[in-house]
């Protein structure tokens, strides 16, 4: 509804000049879109989304709490001609920021899926400072006054048509008396204060042009209200400097150049607001009183950097853990097993278990009177390895743990047989003697601590399957901790055997 009456105007235009709006017939299916939503400076797709949501409202429902619209997000994307339905969130947030809709998330399908409830608002929210009526629009644009008068004549024709055509079986509403011409003159546009004009002129020309394209004016009421509020805390010169500085430092220039500045009026209002610092005397990290850096901003910057570093380290750790989960636990190589033991390592473990059984059988064969329990040493070693594997499997160990347990059991059994054979030789006095050469002494187990500090180099040790270790060490002996421990264990076994 507009505020222009149907009395004739003497504006200098002839009857055949100017734009006219003529209702050819009465609408039977229509979507009500409030004037304040139309004049709020929304983007075209956000406005279309509001109209689409409003069309879902059932006007026959008396309870306003149940007047909700729940269309699928993909349906909204089709209406807005979006390639990805996730882009609907951009225009939903734009409508929420204006106060035209309110959304609530809900769960369905047993809590497995998520949807939105859209509460459509027809009246402006409390504290709304934008244009509410068509009069406000023409007051902000005096260059369109003549068009407004022609629209008033069209409104008079529309009222006369409504009096003759029934509106869907409902009685036509009574026309409110239009204000007189003198009242319209008093409601003319109020000139802006000089300080307000100075701040508005400080905005970049390209931003003001963008505001004229979206809000049809470079001085929308929302921006004028924000400037007036900011002038209570800062002078016009300080606000001018703030606007010019934040155009670059806050990234609005880059967004404008890349086409990502979708709400020019919102960007202009954001450039006027006080920063996040709780100190009212702080101006973007600098105190107005003495020009010194703001201590609170410095501390907030440190906290932000610490939080950013913590989040970045957490991401790196998560990525490293994800990459480690793909490696084979035996050879620590990515062999496409998705963290499981690779076939090469499985074969190596099985060969080592079989080798221990063969060594036990050879020791028993060299005994003159082997014990009865070791008559079939190979079968016994394999049986003990299988028992150890089954035991850890029941405890929940994976394949790697099972093979480790079986390998340890097989080696332990083979070592027991070897020591039993050596004890038999000592009892019989049949241990061979080396008369011509000095007896070979077992290598001593290193007892002094290993010195570190050499340049990092690949470990010179070998794995259990004979392949290079591949680890990096800084020890002077060229061995990593794992290979050094294995070497010390071999030295102890040799010393015990001799």
N, C-alpha and C positions, 0 to 999 in steps of 0.2 A: 504493500500500500504506500502511495506517495502523499506528499503534502501540498500538491498544487490543485487549486480549485478549477472549476470549469468556466469561469467567467472569461470573456475575451480579453486579449492583450493587445496593446498597441506598441509593438516592438519594431515596426518599420519593415517587417517582412510581408510579402504578399501571401495570399492563401495557397498559392501553388509552390511556395519556396520552403526549404527546410526539410529535415528528416521527419517522417511520420511513422507511428506504430498503430496499426489497425488490426483489431481482432476480427478475423473472418468468421469464426464460429466459436462456440463455448467449449472449453476443454472437458472431456469426459474422463480421461485418465491423465493424471498429472502428479508430480512430486513436489511437495512444498519445500522450497529452499528459502530460509529467512534472509532478509535484506542485509543484516549485519554480517552474515557468513559470506554473502556475495561481495561485500565491500571491504572485507578484512584483509585483502591482499594475498589470498592463498594462491598456490600454484594451480595450474589448470587441472592436473591429475588429482591433487588433493580435493579440489572443488568437486570434480566428477565422482570421487570416492564418497564424499559426503552425500551427494545426490543419490548414489546407488544404495548407500546404507539407509537413507531416509525412505526410500521406496519400499524397504522391507517392513517398515513400521505398520502395524495394524491399528488404525485409528479407532476401531470399535472397542479396543481393550480399555477399560475404564481405569485400571490400576496403573499409574505411571511407572511403577517399579518393574512392571512386566513388559513395558514397551521397549523391547530390545531387538536387535537384529543380529543374527548369527550366520551370515553367509560364509561359505568356505573362502579361504584366502586365495585359492586358485581361481575361484570365480571372480573375485575382485581384480586379480591380475589380468584376466581375460578382458574385463570391461576397460581397465586402464591401459590395455595393450602393452603389458610388461612381459619380457621374455622369461623372467624368473620371478616366481611368486614371493620370494624373499624380499624383493624390492618394495613390496607393499608396506613394509615396516617404515620406510622413509615418509610416506604420505600419512600413515597412521599417526606417527609421532608429530607431524605437522598439525594435524587436526587436534591431537591431544594438547599440544602447546597453546593452540588458540582457545581451547575449551569447548570446541564444537562437539566433541565426542569424549566418552570415558570408556575405557576398556578394562575387562577383567579376564584373567586366564582361568580356564577350568580344564578338568581331566575327564576323559571318557574312554570307552573300550577297556574297562577294567583298570583305568589309570595308565594305560600304555600310550595314549595319544593325548595331545594338547590342542585346545582351541581357544578362541577369544569370544567374549560377549561384548558387543558394541552398544553402548548406551548413547543414543543420539540426543543432542541438546538443541532445542529450537530457540530458546531464549538465551541471551548472552550471559556469561557467568558474572558473578559479583565482582565489581571493580573493573569491568571491561571499559577501556578508554577509546575504542575504535569508533568508526562511523556506524550509527544505528539506523539512520533513515536516508532516504534519497536526498532529502534536503541537505544533510551533512555533506554529501558528495558534491552537490552543486555549490555549496558555500565554499568548499575547498577548491573548486574549479570555476571561478567566475567567468572564464572564457566560454563555458558551455551554458550560460544562462538562457540564451535563445533556444537551444535544444531542449532545455528543461521546460520552457513554456510550451513548445510544440508537444512535448510528452504530456503536459497537463491537458491539452486539447484531446489527445488520444485517450487519456484517462476518462475524460468526460464522455467520449464516444463509447468507451468500454462500459461505463456505468449505465448508459442508456440501453446498450445491448443486453446487459444483465437484467434490466427491468422487464424485458420482453421475453427472454429465454430462461426457462426454469433451470436452476443449477442442481441437476441430479436429484430432483424431487425435494430439495430443501428450500425454504424461503430465503430470498435474497437479503443479505444483511443491510441494515439501515446505514446510509452514507453519513459519515461524520461531517459536521460543518467545517468547511475549509477556512483557514485563517484569512483575514482581510489583507489587502495589498499593503496597508501601512504596517501591519504586523510582520509581513515578509521583509519589508525594508529594514525594520529594526533587527531582524535576525540575520542581517548580512554578515559577511565574513569579518571576524574581528582581526585587526592587524596584529602581527606577531611583534614581540618586544625586540629591540635592537640586539640585545645579547643573544637571544634565541636565534635570530637571523644570522648573527656572526658565527655561531657554532654550526648551524646548518650549512652555511657556505663553506665550512672547512672540510666537509666530506669530499672525496674525490669526484670529479665530474662523471667518470664512468659508473660509480656507485649511484649517484643521483639519477643518472639516466636509467639504470636498472630499476630503481625504485619507481620512476615514472612509468616504466613498462609493466610492472607487477601491481603496484598500488595506485597507479594513475596520478601520482603526485610525488614530488620530492620532499614534501613536508607533511607526511601522514600524522594523524593525531597521536598515534602511539609514540612516534619519534619525538614529536613536540613535547609530549608529557614527560618523556625520559630526559630531554634537555632541560626542561623546567625543574625537574627534581634534582638533576646533577648540579644546576646552578646554585642550589642551596648549600652545597659543600665546596664548590670550586668556582673560581672566576671564569669568565668567558675565555680569557686568554689561556688559562690552564686547560680548559676543555678542548680548545682548538689544538693545542700541542698534543694532548692525549689522543685525539682522533687521528691526527696526522701520523703520530708515532705507531699506534696500534694497527694502522692499515697494513704496515709491513711486518712489524714484530709479532703480531698475532696470526699471521698467515692468511689474512683476507685477500691480499693482493695476489698471492699464488692461487688461491681458490678461484678468484675471479678470472685469472688468465687461463686456468685449466677447465673452466666451465662447471666447477663444483659449488659455486655460490648460489644456492637455490632460493634463499630467502634474503634478499638485500635489506629489507626493513629490519629483520631480526639481527642481521650483522651490524647494522648501524646502531641499533639499541645496545647490542653487546659491547661495542666499542666505547660507549658512554658510561657503562656501569663501573662502579668501584671494583678494584681487584679482589683477590681472595685474601689479602693480608688483613688481619683484624685491626691493625692500626689505621685509623682514619686519616692520619697525617702522612701516610705512605702513598707515593705515586709511582707505581710500577717498580718497586724496589728501591726507591730513593725518597728520603724524608724531605718534605717541602720546607721545613723550618730551617735546616742548616745544610741541606744538600748531601748529607752523609748517607751511606748505604743503610738500608733497613735491616736490623739484626734479625727480626722475625722472618723476613723473606730469605735471609741467608740460611737460617736454620731449616726453613721449609724446603729450600733447595737441597740442602744436605739430606734431609729425610727422603725427598723424592729420589735423589740419586741412589741412596742406600736401598730403597724399595725397588728401584729399577734394576740395580745390580743383583739383588736377591732373587727377583723374578727371572732375570736372565740366567743366573747360575742354576736356578731350579730347572729351567728349560734345557740347559746344557746337560745337566745330570740326567734328566729324564730321557734326552736323546741318546746319551751314552749308555744308559741302562737298556734302552730299547735296542741299540745296536749290539750290546753285549749279549742280549737274549737270543740273538741270531747266530752266535758263534758256537762251534762245537766245544763242549767243556773239556774234551780230551786234548785236542791239538790247538784249541783256541783260534781256529780258522773258520771263515764263513764258507762252508761247503754246501750250502743250500739245504741244510737239514732243519732250519728254523729253531736252532737251539738244542736239538737232540744230538746224541752221539753219532758221529759220521761212520760209515761202513769201514773206513780204513782203521779207525781207532778200535772199533768192535773186533775186527780181525786181529789186530795186534794183541788185545787182551786175551782172546781165545788162544792165539799161538803161544803166548807166554804161559798160560795155564797148562797147555799141552806139553810145553817144554819142561816145566817143573815136574810133571808126571813122568816124562821120559828120563830125566836125571835121577829121580827116585828109583825107577826100575833098574837103571844101570848100577846104582850103588848097591841095591839088593843082590844083583847078579854077581857082584864082586865079593860078597860075603860067603864064607864057607858054610856057616850055619846061621842063615838068616832067621830072625824071629818068625813065629808062625803068623802073627798078626800082619806082618809085612810080606807075606808070601807073594801076594799080588799087589805090589807097591803102586803100580800105575793106576789100577782101578781104585785103590784106596784114596790116592791123592785127588783123583777126579771126583770121587764121591764126597770127600770133605769140601772141595770147592763148590759142588752143587748144593750141599747142605747150607754152606754159608750164604750162597746166593738166594736160596729159598727163605732163609731166616730174615735177611734184610728186605726181601720183597714183601714179606708179611708185615714188616714194620713200616712199609710205605716208601721204600727207597726207589729211585728211578733206575733206568738201565745202567747209567754210569756208576751209581752206587753199588748196584748188584755185581757188576764186573770187577769193581775195586775189591769188594769183599771176597769174591771168588779167587781173584789173583792173590790176595794176601793169604788166604787159607791154603792155596796150592803151594806157594813159596814156603810158608811155614812148615807144611808137611814134608816138602822136599828137603828143607834144612834139617828137620828132625831125623830123617833117614840118613842124611850125610853125616851128621854128628854121631849117630849110632854106629855107622861103619867105621868112623875114626876111632871110637871107643873100643870097638872089637879089635882093631889093629894094635892099639896100645896094650890090650890085655894079652894078645898072643905074641907080642914082641916082633911082629912081622912088618913094622913100618920101615920102608926102605931107607937106607942110610947113604948119604953122599960123602964119601971119604976123600975124594980128590979135590973137591971144591968146597969152599966155605958155604955153610948153610945160608940159604937165602932168607933174609929176615923180612918179616911182613912190614909193609910200609906203615910208618907211624901215623897215627891219627893226629892231625894238626891240633895243637892245644892252644896256640897263641891266637889272639884275635886277628881277623883278617883286616888289612888296612884298606881303606877306601879313599878315593880322591883322584883316581885315574880318570881319563877321558871316557865318556860312555862308549861302550863297544859291545858287539854281539857276544853272547855267552859262548864259550868254547866247549861246553858240555854237550852230551847227547841224551836224547830221550830214551825211554825204555825200549822203543822199537828201532833204535839206531838212527833216527832222524835228528838233524840239528835242533838244538834247544830253541833258538830264535828269540830268546829274551835279551834284554839289554842290562848290562851291569857296569858298575863303576869300581869294582873290586880289583885290586892289583893282581890277584891270581887268575883273573879272567873268567871266573865262574859266578853264576848267580846263586842265590841262597838255596834254591831247590836242587840244583845240580851238586852244590857243595855238600848238602845233607845226604844226597844219594851216594856220593863218593865216600863220605865218612862211614856210612852204613856198610858199604862194600869192604872198606878197610877193617871194620870190626869183625865182619864175617870171616875174612881171610885170617885175621889174627886168631880168632877162636878155632878155626879149622887147623891151624898149624900148631 
